[in-house]
Amino acid sequence: MAFPIQRLRRLRANPTLRRMVRETKVTPDDLIAPLFVQLGAGVRAPIPSMPGQFRLSPDTATEEARALWQLGIPAVILFGIPEHKDSSGRAAYDPDGPVPTAINAIKSAVPEMCVIADVCACEYTDHGHCGILHGQTVHNDLTLELLKRAAVCYARAGADMVAPSDMMDGRVAAIRQALDEFEYFDTVIMSYAAKFAGAFYGPFRDAADSTPQFGDRRSYQMDIANRREAMREMETDVEEGADIIMVKPALFCLDLIRDARERLNQPICAYNVSSEYSMLKAAGQNGWINEAQLIDETLLSIKRAGADLIITYHAREWAESLLK
Ligand SMILES: [Zn+2]
């Protein structure tokens, strides 16, 4: 059956029909808002390369979390900016550090909110790499010890979920074992399973002050050219016990989100990263694009690719736009 019997435009003829046959919808339920936290009080310091994003203290992060919750957004993911960094990233598992303090504050004020803690060393090491150095390279197995301590520390502070973003081999199994040892059987692991090295995270590194002081992260994060290897990374993390699998960055990896959706039965999360955010913001501020519409289309494309959850800096403004 073909034209003229078939006319695909029939179902696009008016907004009502389009609404009825729309295949993908984004709702606030799908979104996770990233928050950058530091110690102190009353802090709301703008991040220059990420217009609309701020470094927050535990009290202002709690206000932000409450506003997000009221907008229907169920989860936040926390990144810490410590007061002191050292070569072995000890601040990552300091129970009085910014992330445990913020977890505690948010869970006390908005107990139903899902609070996720990013687990990595790069925000806490003076060299800015995602683990413990051995010479000029990151030592995989020594780094696992740090990740285990950090994950347990965040679970103890009340995190519902920990999200390792370091890309060490074996970290999901190591973290699961450590959590279970301390009887955090129900703490969820969302692994950054396929995470790529590249220029995608530039604005984030300004925000978290985590730029590597030498070299790059290509010996542990993936090569953006590799699709099959991404699937191996994801399958490995599933075998090790990851509850949710993440692909990062999102817009550069829509094919991999689709691969994950078709081959895995875990929920799939995608991280709409800082460069994706800042490019839209910069073009929007210049009046070169319809920013609000592009935010809609960005989130919709990631969802259509197969993501169940989207970590996005647009979360709050997008949810607010629904009220207008
Ligand atoms: Zn890292």
Boltz pocket constraint, residues with backbone or C-beta under 6 A from the ligand:
constraints:
  - pocket:
      binder: B
      contacts: [[A, 120], [A, 121], [A, 122], [A, 123], [A, 128], [A, 129], [A, 130], [A, 165], [A, 166]]
      max_distance: 6.0
